[in-house]
Amino acid sequence: MRLWSAVRRKQITGLRFRRQFVLGPYFVDFVCLPARLVVEVDGSQHFDQAQQEHDRQRTAWLECEGFKVLRFANHDVMTSLKDVLRVISEVASERAEQRNR
């Protein structure tokens, strides 16, 4: 909820983010369609080897579809939200600008 509160309503460089959005066979935590940017927030279950393999396959599929995937640990969102938002803002701005050229 902390991250959603910070990215909703075009608060990140005026770009719209959607939450729990379906892309192909996957639900993504957050997506900015104009920037083709997916943001995933991973809990401790993502340290499991089987889950990591699933995440790799999922990321590969998303990248083949033209999306950039950013992953952040829950801990980072809770303790360093400002840094997380800075990274998201930089990548989203750069990708949106590239797509508008």
MODELLER restraints for C-alpha pairs under 7 A, 6 or more apart:
rsr = mdl.restraints
at = mdl.atoms
rsr.add(forms.Gaussian(group=physical.xy_distance, feature=features.Distance(at['CA:3:A'], at['CA:77:A']), mean=6.85, stdev=0.5))
rsr.add(forms.Gaussian(group=physical.xy_distance, feature=features.Distance(at['CA:7:A'], at['CA:17:A']), mean=6.45, stdev=0.5))
rsr.add(forms.Gaussian(group=physical.xy_distance, feature=features.Distance(at['CA:8:A'], at['CA:16:A']), mean=6.83, stdev=0.5))
rsr.add(forms.Gaussian(group=physical.xy_distance, feature=features.Distance(at['CA:8:A'], at['CA:17:A']), mean=5.96, stdev=0.5))
rsr.add(forms.Gaussian(group=physical.xy_distance, feature=features.Distance(at['CA:9:A'], at['CA:16:A']), mean=6.48, stdev=0.5))
rsr.add(forms.Gaussian(group=physical.xy_distance, feature=features.Distance(at['CA:10:A'], at['CA:16:A']), mean=4.72, stdev=0.5))
rsr.add(forms.Gaussian(group=physical.xy_distance, feature=features.Distance(at['CA:10:A'], at['CA:17:A']), mean=6.96, stdev=0.5))
rsr.add(forms.Gaussian(group=physical.xy_distance, feature=features.Distance(at['CA:12:A'], at['CA:89:A']), mean=5.77, stdev=0.5))
rsr.add(forms.Gaussian(group=physical.xy_distance, feature=features.Distance(at['CA:13:A'], at['CA:89:A']), mean=6.55, stdev=0.5))
rsr.add(forms.Gaussian(group=physical.xy_distance, feature=features.Distance(at['CA:13:A'], at['CA:93:A']), mean=6.61, stdev=0.5))
rsr.add(forms.Gaussian(group=physical.xy_distance, feature=features.Distance(at['CA:15:A'], at['CA:32:A']), mean=6.94, stdev=0.5))
rsr.add(forms.Gaussian(group=physical.xy_distance, feature=features.Distance(at['CA:16:A'], at['CA:32:A']), mean=5.91, stdev=0.5))
rsr.add(forms.Gaussian(group=physical.xy_distance, feature=features.Distance(at['CA:17:A'], at['CA:30:A']), mean=6.37, stdev=0.5))
rsr.add(forms.Gaussian(group=physical.xy_distance, feature=features.Distance(at['CA:17:A'], at['CA:31:A']), mean=5.36, stdev=0.5))
rsr.add(forms.Gaussian(group=physical.xy_distance, feature=features.Distance(at['CA:17:A'], at['CA:32:A']), mean=4.48, stdev=0.5))
rsr.add(forms.Gaussian(group=physical.xy_distance, feature=features.Distance(at['CA:18:A'], at['CA:30:A']), mean=5.48, stdev=0.5))
rsr.add(forms.Gaussian(group=physical.xy_distance, feature=features.Distance(at['CA:18:A'], at['CA:31:A']), mean=5.30, stdev=0.5))
rsr.add(forms.Gaussian(group=physical.xy_distance, feature=features.Distance(at['CA:18:A'], at['CA:32:A']), mean=6.45, stdev=0.5))
rsr.add(forms.Gaussian(group=physical.xy_distance, feature=features.Distance(at['CA:19:A'], at['CA:29:A']), mean=5.60, stdev=0.5))
rsr.add(forms.Gaussian(group=physical.xy_distance, feature=features.Distance(at['CA:19:A'], at['CA:30:A']), mean=4.52, stdev=0.5))
rsr.add(forms.Gaussian(group=physical.xy_distance, feature=features.Distance(at['CA:19:A'], at['CA:31:A']), mean=6.65, stdev=0.5))
rsr.add(forms.Gaussian(group=physical.xy_distance, feature=features.Distance(at['CA:20:A'], at['CA:27:A']), mean=5.85, stdev=0.5))
rsr.add(forms.Gaussian(group=physical.xy_distance, feature=features.Distance(at['CA:20:A'], at['CA:28:A']), mean=5.41, stdev=0.5))
rsr.add(forms.Gaussian(group=physical.xy_distance, feature=features.Distance(at['CA:20:A'], at['CA:29:A']), mean=4.75, stdev=0.5))
rsr.add(forms.Gaussian(group=physical.xy_distance, feature=features.Distance(at['CA:20:A'], at['CA:30:A']), mean=6.03, stdev=0.5))
rsr.add(forms.Gaussian(group=physical.xy_distance, feature=features.Distance(at['CA:21:A'], at['CA:27:A']), mean=5.40, stdev=0.5))
rsr.add(forms.Gaussian(group=physical.xy_distance, feature=features.Distance(at['CA:21:A'], at['CA:28:A']), mean=5.41, stdev=0.5))
rsr.add(forms.Gaussian(group=physical.xy_distance, feature=features.Distance(at['CA:21:A'], at['CA:29:A']), mean=6.78, stdev=0.5))
rsr.add(forms.Gaussian(group=physical.xy_distance, feature=features.Distance(at['CA:21:A'], at['CA:30:A']), mean=6.74, stdev=0.5))
rsr.add(forms.Gaussian(group=physical.xy_distance, feature=features.Distance(at['CA:21:A'], at['CA:31:A']), mean=6.91, stdev=0.5))
rsr.add(forms.Gaussian(group=physical.xy_distance, feature=features.Distance(at['CA:22:A'], at['CA:28:A']), mean=6.35, stdev=0.5))
rsr.add(forms.Gaussian(group=physical.xy_distance, feature=features.Distance(at['CA:28:A'], at['CA:38:A']), mean=6.87, stdev=0.5))
rsr.add(forms.Gaussian(group=physical.xy_distance, feature=features.Distance(at['CA:28:A'], at['CA:40:A']), mean=6.70, stdev=0.5))
rsr.add(forms.Gaussian(group=physical.xy_distance, feature=features.Distance(at['CA:29:A'], at['CA:39:A']), mean=6.27, stdev=0.5))
rsr.add(forms.Gaussian(group=physical.xy_distance, feature=features.Distance(at['CA:29:A'], at['CA:40:A']), mean=5.27, stdev=0.5))
rsr.add(forms.Gaussian(group=physical.xy_distance, feature=features.Distance(at['CA:29:A'], at['CA:41:A']), mean=6.86, stdev=0.5))
rsr.add(forms.Gaussian(group=physical.xy_distance, feature=features.Distance(at['CA:30:A'], at['CA:38:A']), mean=5.75, stdev=0.5))
rsr.add(forms.Gaussian(group=physical.xy_distance, feature=features.Distance(at['CA:30:A'], at['CA:39:A']), mean=5.06, stdev=0.5))
rsr.add(forms.Gaussian(group=physical.xy_distance, feature=features.Distance(at['CA:30:A'], at['CA:40:A']), mean=6.54, stdev=0.5))
rsr.add(forms.Gaussian(group=physical.xy_distance, feature=features.Distance(at['CA:31:A'], at['CA:37:A']), mean=5.63, stdev=0.5))
rsr.add(forms.Gaussian(group=physical.xy_distance, feature=features.Distance(at['CA:31:A'], at['CA:38:A']), mean=4.45, stdev=0.5))
rsr.add(forms.Gaussian(group=physical.xy_distance, feature=features.Distance(at['CA:31:A'], at['CA:39:A']), mean=6.16, stdev=0.5))
rsr.add(forms.Gaussian(group=physical.xy_distance, feature=features.Distance(at['CA:32:A'], at['CA:38:A']), mean=6.53, stdev=0.5))
rsr.add(forms.Gaussian(group=physical.xy_distance, feature=features.Distance(at['CA:34:A'], at['CA:96:A']), mean=6.06, stdev=0.5))
rsr.add(forms.Gaussian(group=physical.xy_distance, feature=features.Distance(at['CA:35:A'], at['CA:92:A']), mean=5.57, stdev=0.5))
rsr.add(forms.Gaussian(group=physical.xy_distance, feature=features.Distance(at['CA:35:A'], at['CA:95:A']), mean=5.04, stdev=0.5))
rsr.add(forms.Gaussian(group=physical.xy_distance, feature=features.Distance(at['CA:35:A'], at['CA:96:A']), mean=4.29, stdev=0.5))
rsr.add(forms.Gaussian(group=physical.xy_distance, feature=features.Distance(at['CA:36:A'], at['CA:66:A']), mean=6.60, stdev=0.5))
rsr.add(forms.Gaussian(group=physical.xy_distance, feature=features.Distance(at['CA:36:A'], at['CA:67:A']), mean=4.66, stdev=0.5))
rsr.add(forms.Gaussian(group=physical.xy_distance, feature=features.Distance(at['CA:36:A'], at['CA:68:A']), mean=6.35, stdev=0.5))
rsr.add(forms.Gaussian(group=physical.xy_distance, feature=features.Distance(at['CA:37:A'], at['CA:67:A']), mean=5.38, stdev=0.5))
rsr.add(forms.Gaussian(group=physical.xy_distance, feature=features.Distance(at['CA:37:A'], at['CA:68:A']), mean=4.91, stdev=0.5))
rsr.add(forms.Gaussian(group=physical.xy_distance, feature=features.Distance(at['CA:37:A'], at['CA:69:A']), mean=6.08, stdev=0.5))
rsr.add(forms.Gaussian(group=physical.xy_distance, feature=features.Distance(at['CA:37:A'], at['CA:92:A']), mean=6.57, stdev=0.5))
rsr.add(forms.Gaussian(group=physical.xy_distance, feature=features.Distance(at['CA:38:A'], at['CA:67:A']), mean=6.57, stdev=0.5))
rsr.add(forms.Gaussian(group=physical.xy_distance, feature=features.Distance(at['CA:38:A'], at['CA:68:A']), mean=6.06, stdev=0.5))
rsr.add(forms.Gaussian(group=physical.xy_distance, feature=features.Distance(at['CA:38:A'], at['CA:69:A']), mean=4.75, stdev=0.5))
rsr.add(forms.Gaussian(group=physical.xy_distance, feature=features.Distance(at['CA:38:A'], at['CA:70:A']), mean=6.18, stdev=0.5))
rsr.add(forms.Gaussian(group=physical.xy_distance, feature=features.Distance(at['CA:39:A'], at['CA:69:A']), mean=5.91, stdev=0.5))
rsr.add(forms.Gaussian(group=physical.xy_distance, feature=features.Distance(at['CA:39:A'], at['CA:70:A']), mean=4.86, stdev=0.5))
rsr.add(forms.Gaussian(group=physical.xy_distance, feature=features.Distance(at['CA:39:A'], at['CA:71:A']), mean=5.96, stdev=0.5))
rsr.add(forms.Gaussian(group=physical.xy_distance, feature=features.Distance(at['CA:40:A'], at['CA:70:A']), mean=6.15, stdev=0.5))
rsr.add(forms.Gaussian(group=physical.xy_distance, feature=features.Distance(at['CA:40:A'], at['CA:71:A']), mean=4.75, stdev=0.5))
rsr.add(forms.Gaussian(group=physical.xy_distance, feature=features.Distance(at['CA:40:A'], at['CA:72:A']), mean=6.26, stdev=0.5))
rsr.add(forms.Gaussian(group=physical.xy_distance, feature=features.Distance(at['CA:41:A'], at['CA:71:A']), mean=5.89, stdev=0.5))
rsr.add(forms.Gaussian(group=physical.xy_distance, feature=features.Distance(at['CA:41:A'], at['CA:72:A']), mean=4.94, stdev=0.5))
rsr.add(forms.Gaussian(group=physical.xy_distance, feature=features.Distance(at['CA:41:A'], at['CA:73:A']), mean=5.57, stdev=0.5))
rsr.add(forms.Gaussian(group=physical.xy_distance, feature=features.Distance(at['CA:41:A'], at['CA:74:A']), mean=5.79, stdev=0.5))
rsr.add(forms.Gaussian(group=physical.xy_distance, feature=features.Distance(at['CA:42:A'], at['CA:71:A']), mean=6.90, stdev=0.5))
rsr.add(forms.Gaussian(group=physical.xy_distance, feature=features.Distance(at['CA:42:A'], at['CA:72:A']), mean=6.06, stdev=0.5))
rsr.add(forms.Gaussian(group=physical.xy_distance, feature=features.Distance(at['CA:42:A'], at['CA:73:A']), mean=4.77, stdev=0.5))
rsr.add(forms.Gaussian(group=physical.xy_distance, feature=features.Distance(at['CA:42:A'], at['CA:74:A']), mean=5.67, stdev=0.5))
rsr.add(forms.Gaussian(group=physical.xy_distance, feature=features.Distance(at['CA:43:A'], at['CA:73:A']), mean=6.09, stdev=0.5))
rsr.add(forms.Gaussian(group=physical.xy_distance, feature=features.Distance(at['CA:43:A'], at['CA:74:A']), mean=5.43, stdev=0.5))
rsr.add(forms.Gaussian(group=physical.xy_distance, feature=features.Distance(at['CA:46:A'], at['CA:52:A']), mean=5.84, stdev=0.5))
rsr.add(forms.Gaussian(group=physical.xy_distance, feature=features.Distance(at['CA:59:A'], at['CA:69:A']), mean=6.59, stdev=0.5))
rsr.add(forms.Gaussian(group=physical.xy_distance, feature=features.Distance(at['CA:77:A'], at['CA:84:A']), mean=6.49, stdev=0.5))
